[in-house]
C-alpha cells in the first residue's frame, strides 16, 4: 500500500489545472483504479485544512476542483451529493461500498 502512494507522490501530472498558481503543488492521495487521480492543491503557507481537492480525469487533460476536505468529498460521494464528472457510473455506485471477505 505504501509503495502505491509513493508512485502517486512521485508522479507529477503532465497537464496542470489552468487555475493552479506556479508556486502551488499537487499532491496525489488516491486514484479510482479507472484512471482518475485525486490531488490536494498545496499552496505555500496554507493550512492543510484549506487544501482544495482536484480530480484529474483518466486522460490527464481535464480537471475538476472541489473546495472540500478529502473527508467531505468522500462523504458527499457516498451520500450522492457530490458526483465528479470524470468518475464512471460504476465507480459512483454506493449501494455496496464494503463487502467483507467470507470467513474461512
N, C-alpha and C positions, 0 to 999 in steps of 0.2 A: 504494500500500500504506500509506504513512504517513497519507494522508488518511483511509483506512478506520479506522486506530487512533484518529485524532483524533475521529472520530464516536463511537467506543466510549467514549473517555475523557470526552467531554463529555455523554454520555447517562446520567444517573442513573436507576437503576431506579425505577419507580413504587411498587412494594411492596418493603420491606426485609425480610430474613430476621428471624424472631422473636428469634433469639439474637444479633443484631448490636447491640453497645453503641452508644449515641448518639454517642460520640466516635470511632467507627470509620468508615472509609470503604471503599467498594467500588470497586476499580479494575479495569475491564474489560480483558482482554488477548486475548480470542478469541471468535469465535462459530462456530457449526457450519454456518451457511447454512440451517439448518432452523428457526431462531428461538431456539435455546438460546444463552445467553451465559455465558462463563466469567469469573469475577472473582477477584482476590485480595482478602482482607479485610486491610486495613491498619489496625493499631492504633497509636496514638501511642507512640513509643519502642520499638516491636517491631522486631526484626531481620528483614530481608527473607526470610531462610531459615525464618522461623516463620510466614509468611503462609499461612493455610489457603486452599483453593480452594472457591469456591461456584459451583454451576451453577444458573442461573435457567432455568426452562422457557420455552417459546415464548410462553406467555400472560403471563409475568411474575408469576405468583401462587404458584408452587411453587419451593422452593429445596432443594438438596441440598449438604451440606458434606462436604468431603474434607480430612482432616488429612494432606495430602501436598503435596509441592512440585509445581509445574506439570510438571516433567520426570517425576517419579514417577507422576503421574496419567496423563500421555500414554503412558508406557511400560506402565503397568497396563492401559490400554485396548487397546494393541497386543498385549499378551500374553494378553488375555482375562480378566485377573484383576480388573479394575475395569469395572463396567458402570453408568454413570449411568442412573437410571431414566427420565429425560426424553429421553435420546438415542434416536433411532429405530434400529431394527434395521439399516436400510440404512446409516446412518452408522457403526454399530459393526462393519460388515463389514471385517475386517482382512486378508482373503486377498489383497487387491491395494491396498496403500496408496500405491504410487507407480507411475506409468506414464510412461515417458519419451516425449517427443514424437518422432515419426518424423523421421529426418534428411531434409533436403531436398536 
